């Protein structure tokens, strides 16, 4: 869902920036490199058909 919102915001001309978030001194990521990259690519390809 967050990536869908980012793609739609970019298509509408909004600026998107990257920020680092630290919670209690810990900066971890649950990003799964292969699976999540594939899902983002598929979402982007589907977004080409959005109005």
C-alpha positions as CSV (number, residue, x, y, z in Angstrom):
1,X,0.0,0.0,0.0
2,X,2.7,2.6,0.8
3,X,4.3,2.1,-2.6
4,X,1.0,2.5,-4.4
5,X,0.6,5.8,-2.6
6,X,4.1,6.9,-3.6
7,X,3.6,6.0,-7.3
8,X,0.3,7.9,-7.4
9,X,1.8,10.9,-5.7
10,X,4.6,11.0,-8.2
11,X,2.2,10.7,-11.1
12,X,0.3,13.7,-9.7
13,X,3.4,15.8,-9.5
14,X,4.2,15.7,-5.8
15,X,7.8,15.6,-4.7
16,X,8.9,12.5,-2.8
17,X,11.9,12.5,-0.5
18,X,13.7,9.8,1.4
19,X,14.1,10.2,5.2
20,X,15.8,8.0,7.8
21,X,13.8,6.9,10.7
22,X,15.3,5.8,14.1
23,X,13.3,4.3,16.8
24,X,15.0,4.0,20.2
25,X,18.4,4.2,18.6
26,X,17.7,1.3,16.2
27,X,17.6,1.6,12.4
28,X,16.5,-1.7,11.0
29,X,14.7,-2.7,7.8
30,X,12.3,-5.5,7.1
31,X,12.8,-5.0,3.4
32,X,13.3,-8.4,1.6
33,X,15.5,-7.5,-1.4
34,X,14.3,-10.0,-4.0
35,X,10.6,-10.5,-3.0
36,X,9.9,-6.8,-2.2
37,X,11.8,-5.5,-5.3
38,X,9.7,-7.9,-7.5
39,X,6.5,-6.7,-5.9
40,X,7.4,-3.0,-6.4
41,X,8.3,-3.7,-10.0
42,X,5.0,-5.4,-10.6
43,X,3.1,-2.6,-9.0
44,X,5.0,-0.1,-11.1
45,X,4.1,-2.0,-14.3
46,X,0.4,-2.1,-13.3
47,X,0.5,1.6,-12.5
48,X,1.2,2.3,-16.2
49,X,-2.4,1.3,-16.8
50,X,-3.8,3.6,-14.1
51,X,-5.6,6.8,-15.2
